[in-house]
């Protein structure tokens, strides 16, 4: 039961962050101003994430191959 409550609280945290703009309107607060991301910046960010994932995958592959050799 305790692990279920922990998992539910971890899952609820991102949902609470997504609900922040709606709560700001309910409480008459000004919503936060965030910078816009254009397509080229988003593409560069996605490429950086994919490059990092490829690097980690390659390091793990080489380590596994070195252990079996």
N, C-alpha and C positions, 0 to 999 in steps of 0.2 A: 504494500500500500504506500509505503514511504517513497519507494522509487517511482511509483506512478505519479505522486504529487510533485516530485522533483522534475520529472520529464514534462509534466504539464506546465510547470512554472517556467521551464526553459523554453518551451514552445510558445508560451504566451508573451514572452518578452518582445520578439519582433513584431507581433501583432499590436502591442501597445505603442510601439514606435510608429507603426503605420497609421494608427488612429490619432496621432498627435495633431495634424491639421484640423481634423473634425472637432477635436476637443478644444482647440484654440478658438474656433468659431462659437462654440457653446459658451465658453467662458469670457467672450469678448476680448480676447487677447489678440495682439498682432501676430500673424503667422511669421515664422522665421523666413528670412530672405536667403536663398541659396543660389549659387552661381549656376548658370545654364551650361550644359555640356553639348557642344556641337558634334556633328557626326565624325569629324576627323579626330577629335580628342577622344571620343568614345572608342573609335577603332584602334587608336594607339593604346588605350588602356586595356582593351581586350587582347591586343597582341602582346602586351607586356605580361598579362596573366597567363596566356597560353605559352609564352616563352619560359616563364618560371615553372609551369607544370611540366613542360618538355624537359627542362633541365633536371628537375627532381626525378622524373621517370628514368632519364638516362643514368643518373648517378645510382639509383637503385638497381637498374639493370646491370651496370658494371660491377657493383658490389656482389650481386648474386652470382654473376659469372666468375668473379674472382674466388668466391667461396667454393664453387664446384670444380674449379681447375686444380 
